[in-house]
Amino acid sequence: MMRIGAAAAAVGSLLAGVAARITNPHGVRNDEYGAPVWVCRDQRAPWPQLWALTRHYD
């Protein structure tokens, strides 16, 4: 599972860590620039709990 742009307080205890940060080759500083890409290597909670904390539709 990967989550992009979440704050550490929202997912840090459930996901393994930040794998990368979003950049682009043109240096455009948009809303996603610098956002963390979280990756789950060792699942620390059941899928329903992870999904409830990481989904959003905005």
N, C-alpha and C positions, 0 to 999 in steps of 0.2 A: 504494500500500500504506500502511496505517496500523497503528500498534502503540500500544496504550494501556498505560501503567504500567511500561514497561521502564526500567531504569537506563541512564544515558548510556553507561556502560562496556560494556553489552551490545549496544547498537545504534548508538551515536553515530557510528561511522566508516562505517556502512553506510546510514544514513538521513539525509535532508537536514536535519532539525531539528525542534524542538518547535513545533507549530502552535497548540497551546492547552493549557490545563490543565482538568481536570474539576472542575466546581463544580455546585452545585444552588441553586435559588432559596430553599430553606429553611434553608441554612446547616448542614445535617446533615454532620458530619465522619465519614464512613464510610471504608472501606478505599480507595475510589477517589478521594476528595476530594483535589484537588491533584495527582493523577497526571498525568504528561505524556502528550500525544497526539502521537506522532511521525508524520511524514508523509514519504514518499519521493517527491521531485520529480524527481531525476536519479539513476536507479538506479545504484548504485556497485558492485554485485556481482550475479552470476547468481541467478535466482530460487531454485534449490535451496539455495544458501548462505544467502540471506535467510530462507527458510522454516525451515531447520534452526535458525537462531539466534533466531527469534521465536515459534515455536509452543510452546504448552504446554497441558496439559489439566487443570490443577488449579483 
